């Protein structure tokens, strides 16, 4: 989640949603995203909403500390219950992200999950994920999470090479993330993901292949691979501007992506979203929570700066943990702004999100100009022929690399 | 401050002996408008509380750019405060002249309406090339010249040096040069006295058929065309029918009068008088500068001399960025033409740019002003092609073509190509002689001569092809002389030259809007530079795009814009979606500002780049 918040209209004090947001809700899955805004150190490339101080004070002296964070977040879960009223849905997915969720005690993460279970109930086959830092977890910690109900874990591996990790300011030891996968399996986690980053300044094709091989060797059932985005305002952006490290060319990014898809496919991982691969292409190996985002389902994002979406209403919380905690302490919604999506907004979002998926987006979402653009994209080899014939726009490998360009044409 | 004199004679009943018609010749920024302001105040025609700076410059663009395009005439009553005519009320008609090289013809007509001129020169800068050119025009018209140094209150003023310079130019004594400060009003009263004392009264035949010369014609959205005239012989009376002698069109005088400085209706205008008339015509081309007006009944047989039709010298294609704005562009040009008899245009179609107009201008300033008004007053986003001159092409088979658009340059066997040439005059401090000569040589100039105006200021004269100065010559001249040089030019004819057309091909297709006609020796450098620049400015597309420069079928330069291979955001999760959608909306807006040339998206900057010649552009490569 990027740190800058969009512009929008204010959120009512009680967080109430317009009536239409819950119309037809029963037919949509509901997920929870829980944001943990703490890190031990800030990585040079990161622009997420995260803080290295353990205590942050909001207005009125309200203390937002790492130690009472689970309690603060629990208050927002209770607010969610009130706002959603008699919505009967059980929660289908929970995803704890950050920051570094595993800087909190395992018991804190379990406490937050328990709050959701108590207020909403969890679906029988609910997917419960947390992100984890390879250096801050061990067998006991993983055991505690598993026993507390977590069944999926995602480790930030990024690279197998020390010099690449150094540019990213990642402090973990190469090899540690792979060991984490084994420890997670031993603790009973069925689903394990490794996150990789390619295109870091100084990384070679060889380095990238080594990282992919190492990740595959650890045997997770899910791998995410992201091109490094150099965000404005980060340490890395400043270092690049000063010429201390080189900027990676887009063509290199393209080459690395092709390598990733080739190596991962050879090892049996199949893409199901532009940056995500699932072992054996099995649906249960996918990250169901992320699929909620991509398919326009409902999710409640709790925590500072977290974004939510329910029935065409998007809102986002106050960014600073102090301001966030202060709002909840006063019984107010921590929402800082929201937008009500128009029909056209929702159509555009469906195209831009669904086109990134293996299943693609239905051609009947397109207007005539967009449909003509789709026909051109097909002729240009950016869309696959067979799905097109059956009414879906599905990207080819080259098309995935140009997805944004295709989207710009298709929304016409 | 002297108030308005008593017993002011009215228009149509003013003894010519009491009339003084004069104009002010000055360079931009030398203080003409400020001096006019002081005269308006001193003669009491504008009350103190209504005064505003540059009172006579009506249009915003004029005021902002500090230049005067349209002239006007103001009737000022003045009783000299000393000398032989002391206390006797005279009528001073101050005729404001345009200050730029493109409007030389209009200037010459303003001068023809006067018997004398105030030569106003900045005491810190000395005379400039255009002022000198206008001064020569005034001298040719036998006008009485009153030399004046302005801004003598400035610390940087050098009145002795520049008095000497002016004295040398017009053949007077340095101490005859008046020293004023239009800003503070110092010396302005003395100047008005001198206008009465030194400028001759107009001479005309009172009982002859009326003849009045049009020296300006302005479109006013409320009143139609307001025509400014100087009556030479006879008298024009209100409500009489008049005839334009160049076209024989007849009109009724709905109103006649003078400006002081607002329009004030009168019974008529007599010999030597200056004023305005309104006939209800809606288009300045029906009331042309230089034309003679006479009475319909018992009118004059012979027109006054000196009438010319304005002839466009520089052409440029103007296209709406958004093709659907074409009707608006046509309407805007129609409106501008109401007030600009020199503006000519005809529809043209470009394969690259769609529907637009080929527009002819008197010169570069004229082009700039028109384009700026179209964009500002009419809110149009335009692409203008590189300005070009008119070529005369003789084919071996004896046929002849007038080429106003480079893309229409004929193919096949050419016998001879003629291009217009100008006589250019540059005034500058003598330390820049070398730099100026070097610049003129690279522009195919032929030196005509050089004179020292004073110890350290020179006048350099060159024959130059007009095509070489229409786009960035003046900028280069300014930068090579740290802003000190001034330029004037006048068309002197044409010359045969070794000219070729350079085409630009994008993805194999000729882009007509990028074609230029250039000298053979410069074609290669031009092609290399432009191709490099386009490579930098055109964003990478989904496919590889070759960019080539060619003369006929011979490619002289080539670059390749590599295909874009990656255009996708790596992460798109819950908190990214709003940002992503908004980014998409922004990108769509950006895309709208692109022109599709064949299958290639070309940004507006690429078209503008063809116009600029900064050398930085071609250097850096492959940044995109």
Boltz contact constraints between the chains, C-beta under 6 A:
constraints:
  - contact:
      token1: [A, 1]
      token2: [B, 575]
      max_distance: 6.0
  - contact:
      token1: [A, 6]
      token2: [B, 578]
      max_distance: 6.0
  - contact:
      token1: [A, 33]
      token2: [B, 574]
      max_distance: 6.0
  - contact:
      token1: [A, 226]
      token2: [B, 570]
      max_distance: 6.0
  - contact:
      token1: [A, 226]
      token2: [B, 571]
      max_distance: 6.0
  - contact:
      token1: [A, 227]
      token2: [B, 570]
      max_distance: 6.0
  - contact:
      token1: [A, 250]
      token2: [B, 566]
      max_distance: 6.0
  - contact:
      token1: [A, 251]
      token2: [B, 565]
      max_distance: 6.0
  - contact:
      token1: [A, 253]
      token2: [B, 566]
      max_distance: 6.0
  - contact:
      token1: [A, 254]
      token2: [B, 565]
      max_distance: 6.0
  - contact:
      token1: [A, 254]
      token2: [B, 566]
      max_distance: 6.0
  - contact:
      token1: [A, 275]
      token2: [B, 570]
      max_distance: 6.0
  - contact:
      token1: [A, 293]
      token2: [B, 573]
      max_distance: 6.0
  - contact:
      token1: [A, 293]
      token2: [B, 574]
      max_distance: 6.0
  - contact:
      token1: [A, 301]
      token2: [B, 574]
      max_distance: 6.0
  - contact:
      token1: [A, 307]
      token2: [B, 574]
      max_distance: 6.0
  - contact:
      token1: [A, 307]
      token2: [B, 575]
      max_distance: 6.0
  - contact:
      token1: [A, 314]
      token2: [B, 578]
      max_distance: 6.0
  - contact:
      token1: [A, 348]
      token2: [B, 581]
      max_distance: 6.0
  - contact:
      token1: [A, 349]
      token2: [B, 581]
      max_distance: 6.0
  - contact:
      token1: [A, 401]
      token2: [B, 565]
      max_distance: 6.0
  - contact:
      token1: [A, 401]
      token2: [B, 566]
      max_distance: 6.0
  - contact:
      token1: [A, 401]
      token2: [B, 568]
      max_distance: 6.0
  - contact:
      token1: [A, 402]
      token2: [B, 567]
      max_distance: 6.0
  - contact:
      token1: [A, 403]
      token2: [B, 568]
      max_distance: 6.0
  - contact:
      token1: [A, 404]
      token2: [B, 567]
      max_distance: 6.0
  - contact:
      token1: [A, 404]
      token2: [B, 568]
      max_distance: 6.0
  - contact:
      token1: [A, 405]
      token2: [B, 567]
      max_distance: 6.0
  - contact:
      token1: [A, 408]
      token2: [B, 587]
      max_distance: 6.0
